[in-house]
Amino acid sequence: MVASAPRARARRKRSLAFVGVPLPDVLRQLLTAAGPSGYETAPAAVFAEAGRAFTDDVVVDVMGSAVARVRSNPAHPTSEGAPFLAVVGHIDEIGLIVTHIEDEGFLRFIGVGGWDPQILVGQRVEVITRDGPLPGVVGKKPIHLLRDEERKKVAEMRELHIDVGAADGDEARARVRIGDVAVIEGEPVALLGDRVISRSMDNRLGAFIALEAARLVAEAGGAPGDVAAVGVVQEEITFAGARTSAYGLRPDVAIVVDVTHETSAPGIDVKEIGKHEFGAGAVIERGSVLHPAVFELLHETAEREQIPFTVQASARSTGTDADAIHFSRAGVPTGGVSIALRYMHSPVEMVQLSDIEACARLIAAFAQSLSAETAFAR
């Protein structure tokens, strides 16, 4: 069961420092794999294949969540009784689901996850059908035909449709079924300042960081305890993957990796959510559902390793998988590490690559700091 540690040591060392170079292949594959909540097969396959690059212990469960587990290093001086750490990022994204096919060939839909409908107008989409992806566009009545009072209103989702170019309903129904899902179409684009835009950054970034943290642990020969990178499903709708993965894996401690709002963009009030700008590193969260000992250890680790970070506060809930994991079974001490993101839940979510590196380094160092003496009692 510890064969993964020697294997990791034998691998060529690979730096995480990808700032200033093209987007890492695994992250690009994650970002471009279509996978709305409940339909995460494609990103789960990418996650699992990436995990196999550093461990043989990779599984995809019946829910569709993927786990890449790095077994503990028995030679580590604090390995005896060290806690098992799960690093969790969700692999689902917001999307659309077809509810009706009109006789004229247009597809009506509702959102899977939280959409601002005005973002959808005019977007190119990819409908996932049993015969493969089908391109289309989101359409609405042109501005030239809107009445004065209509021009003043924001479009509602029920006023939008997907047009796949079908001549009529029969042609559309031959390609698309009720319940087929769609995502915004588009490749990631590199911008100035080591910044990248893409759809599905929320939360393929968290999934990628979980993988990178586990990879760093594997390349170090393992940590005192087992470390699992977990790509969970259905966070955007029910936290289902986090619930089932936490129940099945039984981790002793968990770190949930998700996105938070970057605060230097116009219109954001830092008095409400704190100041978390691009280049400031990892965002360590503390609050009611997050375990104080996990927060303190993350904070101490970041200071010791000189990893840049900010602190974010939450009350009552975090809006992440931590809300489900922390009370699994008899309870799981849970921490939160986030990455600053602009334009959340849009096709142009933006991240700075250096912040990804800071998050992965922090979590890998946190894993190495755990031992049987690590106390989680309140």
C-alpha positions in Angstrom: 0.0 0.0 0.0 3.0 2.3 0.3 4.4 1.6 -3.2 3.4 5.0 -4.4 6.1 6.7 -2.3 9.1 5.1 -4.0 7.5 5.6 -7.3 7.1 9.3 -6.6 10.7 9.6 -5.6 11.8 8.0 -8.9 9.9 10.5 -11.0 11.7 13.5 -12.5 11.2 16.6 -10.3 8.9 19.1 -11.9 8.5 22.7 -10.7 5.1 24.2 -10.1 6.5 27.5 -11.3 4.5 27.9 -14.5 4.1 31.7 -14.2 5.0 33.4 -17.5 4.6 30.2 -19.6 1.5 28.8 -21.3 -1.4 27.4 -19.3 -0.5 24.0 -17.8 -1.9 21.2 -19.9 -3.9 19.6 -17.1 -5.6 22.9 -16.2 -6.4 23.6 -19.9 -8.0 20.1 -20.2 -10.0 20.7 -17.0 -11.2 24.1 -18.1 -12.3 22.8 -21.6 -14.0 19.6 -20.4 -17.8 20.1 -20.5 -19.3 19.1 -17.2 -22.3 20.8 -15.7 -23.5 19.6 -12.3 -24.6 15.9 -12.6 -22.8 15.5 -16.0 -19.2 15.6 -14.9 -17.9 12.5 -16.7 -15.4 14.5 -18.9 -13.7 16.5 -16.2 -13.6 13.5 -13.9 -11.7 11.6 -16.6 -9.2 14.4 -16.9 -8.8 14.6 -13.1 -8.3 10.8 -12.9 -5.8 10.7 -15.7 -3.8 13.6 -14.1 -3.8 11.7 -10.8 -2.3 8.6 -12.4 0.8 10.7 -13.3 1.8 10.6 -9.6 -0.1 7.7 -8.0 -1.5 4.3 -8.8 -4.3 4.8 -6.3 -7.0 6.5 -8.4 -10.7 5.8 -8.4 -13.9 7.4 -9.8 -16.9 6.5 -7.6 -20.6 5.9 -8.6 -21.4 9.6 -8.1 -18.7 10.6 -10.6 -16.2 12.1 -8.1 -12.6 11.3 -8.6 -9.9 10.5 -6.0 -6.1 10.4 -6.4 -4.6 9.2 -3.1 -0.9 9.5 -2.2 -0.1 7.0 0.6 1.9 8.1 3.6 5.6 7.9 3.8 6.4 5.2 6.4 9.9 6.6 6.8 8.7 10.0 7.9 9.5 10.5 11.6 5.9 11.6 12.3 4.1 9.1 10.1 2.8 6.9 13.0 -0.8 7.8 13.5 -0.7 10.9 11.3 -4.1 12.1 10.0 -5.4 11.4 6.6 -6.0 14.7 4.6 -8.5 15.1 1.9 -8.0 18.1 -0.4 -11.3 18.8 -2.1 -12.2 20.8 -5.2 -15.4 20.5 -7.2 -15.3 19.6 -10.9 -18.8 20.6 -11.9 -19.6 23.9 -13.6 -22.7 25.9 -14.2 -24.5 25.0 -17.4 -27.9 24.8 -19.1 -30.4 22.0 -19.6 -32.9 21.6 -22.4 -36.5 21.6 -21.2 -38.4 21.9 -24.5 -37.9 21.7 -28.3 -40.1 23.9 -30.3 -41.6 23.0 -33.6 -39.5 25.7 -35.2 -36.4 23.9 -33.9 -35.5 26.3 -31.1 -34.4 24.8 -27.7 -35.8 26.2 -24.5 -33.7 25.7 -21.3 -33.2 26.5 -17.7 -30.0 27.0 -15.8 -28.0 24.4 -14.0 -26.5 26.4 -11.1 -26.6 30.2 -10.6 -26.7 32.3 -13.8 -27.0 36.0 -14.5 -29.3 35.6 -17.6 -27.9 38.8 -19.3 -24.5 37.1 -19.5 -26.0 34.4 -21.7 -27.3 36.6 -24.5 -25.4 36.1 -27.7 -23.1 33.4 -26.3 -21.9 30.5 -28.3 -22.7 27.2 -26.6 -21.9 23.5 -26.9 -24.9 21.1 -26.5 -23.8 17.7 -25.2 -25.8 15.1 -27.1 -25.6 11.3 -27.3 -23.9 11.8 -30.7 -21.4 14.3 -29.4 -21.2 18.0 -29.0 -23.5 20.2 -31.1 -22.7 23.9 -31.5 -25.4 26.5 -31.1 -26.0 30.1 -29.9 -28.2 31.7 -27.3 -30.6 34.0 -29.0 -33.3 36.6 -28.1 -35.4 39.2 -29.9 -33.0 41.7 -31.5 -32.9 45.2 -30.0 -34.4 46.7 -33.2 -37.6 44.8 -32.5 -37.9 45.6 -28.8 -40.5 48.1 -27.6 -39.2 51.1 -25.6 -40.4 49.5 -22.3 -38.7 46.2 -23.3 -35.3 47.9 -23.9 -35.3 49.0 -20.3 -35.7 45.5 -18.9 -33.0 42.9 -18.3 -33.7 39.7 -20.3 -35.0 36.8 -18.3 -34.0 33.2 -19.0 -37.4 32.2 -20.1 -37.1 34.8 -23.0 -34.0 33.2 -24.3 -33.5 30.1 -26.6 -30.7 28.0 -28.1 -30.5 28.0 -31.8 -28.5 25.0 -33.3 -29.4 25.9 -36.9 -32.2 23.3 -37.2 -34.7 23.9 -40.0 -37.6 22.7 -37.8 -38.5 20.7 -34.7 -38.0 17.3 -36.4 -34.4 18.1 -37.3 -33.7 19.5 -33.8 -35.3 16.5 -32.1 -33.2 14.1 -34.2 -30.1 15.6 -32.6 -31.1 16.9 -29.2 -33.1 15.3 -26.4 -34.9 16.8 -23.5 -32.4 16.8 -20.6 -29.3 17.3 -22.8 -27.0 19.9 -21.2 -25.0 22.8 -22.7 -22.0 24.9 -21.6 -20.5 28.1 -23.0 -18.1 27.4 -25.8 -14.6 28.9 -25.8 -10.9 28.2 -25.2 -9.0 29.8 -22.3 -7.2 33.1 -23.3 -4.0 34.4 -21.8 -4.0 38.1 -20.9 -1.4 40.5 -19.6 0.2 40.0 -16.2 0.1 36.2 -16.1 -3.7 36.3 -16.1 -6.0 33.9 -17.9 -9.7 34.0 -18.7 -12.0 31.0 -19.2 -15.3 29.5 -18.3 -15.4 26.9 -15.5 -12.6 28.4 -13.5 -15.2 27.9 -10.7 -14.1 25.4 -9.8 -11.7 23.6 -12.0 -9.1 25.8 -10.4 -9.8 24.2 -7.0 -9.7 20.7 -8.6 -6.4 21.6 -10.3 -4.9 23.0 -7.0 -5.9 19.8 -5.2 -4.1 17.7 -7.8 -1.0 20.0 -7.7 -0.9 19.8 -3.9 -1.1 16.0 -4.0 1.6 15.9 -6.8 3.9 18.0 -4.7 3.4 15.6 -1.8 4.1 12.6 -4.0 7.3 14.2 -5.4 8.5 14.8 -1.8 8.1 11.0 -1.2 4.8 11.3 0.6 3.6 13.1 3.7 3.3 11.8 7.3 -0.3 10.7 6.5 -2.2 9.8 3.4 -3.2 12.8 1.2 -6.0 12.5 -1.3 -6.9 15.0 -4.1 -10.7 14.7 -4.5 -12.6 16.2 -7.5 -16.2 16.2 -6.3 -19.4 16.6 -8.3 -22.6 18.6 -8.0 -21.3 21.4 -5.7 -23.2 24.1 -7.7 -26.6 22.4 -6.9 -26.5 20.2 -3.8 -22.9 19.5 -2.5 -23.8 15.9 -3.2 -20.2 14.8 -4.2 -18.7 16.4 -1.1 -21.3 14.6 1.1 -20.7 11.2 -0.4 -16.9 11.5 -0.7 -16.5 12.6 2.9 -18.7 9.8 4.1 -16.9 7.2 2.1 -13.3 8.3 2.5 -13.5 9.2 6.2 -10.7 11.8 6.2 -9.3 12.9 9.5 -9.0 16.5 8.2 -10.1 18.2 5.0 -9.2 21.3 3.0 -11.8 22.6 0.6 -10.3 24.6 -2.3 -12.7 27.0 -4.1 -12.8 30.4 -5.6 -13.6 33.8 -4.0 -14.1 37.2 -5.4 -11.1 39.3 -6.4 -11.7 42.7 -4.9 -9.8 45.2 -7.0 -12.5 45.1 -9.8 -14.9 48.1 -9.9 -17.9 48.1 -7.7 -16.7 45.6 -5.0 -16.9 46.7 -1.4 -13.9 45.4 0.5 -15.6 46.3 3.8 -18.0 43.4 3.1 -15.7 40.6 1.9 -12.2 41.8 2.7 -9.4 42.7 0.3 -8.2 39.8 -1.9 -6.4 41.2 -5.0 -4.6 39.4 -7.8 -1.0 38.5 -6.7 -1.9 38.4 -3.0 -1.6 34.6 -3.0 -3.8 32.1 -1.2 -7.0 33.2 0.6 -7.4 31.4 3.9 -10.9 31.4 5.2 -12.1 31.3 8.8 -15.6 31.2 10.1 -18.4 29.3 11.9 -18.2 26.0 10.0 -14.4 26.0 9.6 -12.3 24.4 12.3 -10.2 27.0 14.2 -7.3 24.6 14.6 -7.1 24.0 10.8 -7.2 27.7 10.2 -4.4 28.3 12.6 -2.2 25.6 11.1 -2.8 26.9 7.6 -2.0 30.4 8.9 1.2 29.3 10.6 2.3 27.3 7.6 1.9 30.2 5.2 3.9 32.4 7.5 6.6 29.8 8.0 6.9 29.0 4.3 6.7 32.7 3.4 3.7 32.0 1.1 1.6 35.1 0.4 -1.9 35.0 1.7 -4.9 37.0 2.9 -7.7 36.0 5.3 -11.4 35.9 4.6 -14.2 35.7 7.1 -17.5 33.9 6.7 -20.5 33.5 9.0 -23.0 30.7 9.2 -21.9 29.1 5.9 -19.1 29.3 3.3 -21.1 28.5 0.1 -18.5 25.8 -0.6 -18.2 22.0 -0.1 -17.0 22.7 3.4 -20.6 23.3 4.4 -21.3 19.6 3.7 -18.0 18.0 4.7 -17.5 19.5 8.2 -20.5 17.5 9.6 -20.0 14.2 7.8 -20.3 11.2 10.1 -19.1 12.4 13.6 -17.5 15.6 12.1 -14.5 16.4 10.0 -12.1 19.3 10.9 -12.3 21.4 7.8 -10.4 24.4 6.5 -10.9 26.6 3.4 -8.4 27.8 0.9 -9.7 30.0 -1.9 -8.2 31.7 -4.9 -9.2 35.2 -6.0 -11.3 35.2 -9.2 -12.9 38.0 -11.2 -16.2 37.8 -13.1 -17.4 34.6 -11.3 -20.1 32.6 -13.0 -19.4 34.0 -16.4 -17.5 32.8 -19.6 -14.6 35.2 -18.8 -13.7 34.2 -15.2 -10.2 35.5 -14.6 -7.3 34.3 -12.4 -3.7 35.2 -11.9 -1.4 32.1 -12.2 0.9 33.0 -9.4 -2.0 32.7 -7.0 -2.6 29.1 -8.1 1.0 28.3 -7.2 0.6 29.9 -3.8 -2.5 27.8 -3.0 -0.9 24.5 -4.0 2.3 25.2 -2.1 0.4 26.1 1.0 -1.7 22.9 1.0 1.3 20.7 0.3 3.2 22.3 3.2 0.2 21.9 5.4 0.1 18.2 4.6 3.7 17.8 5.6 3.1 19.6 9.0 0.5 17.1 10.2 1.3 14.4 12.8 -0.3 12.3 15.4 0.2 15.2 17.8 -1.8 17.6 15.7 -4.8 18.4 17.9 -8.3 19.1 16.5 -10.2 19.2 19.8 -12.2 22.4 20.3 
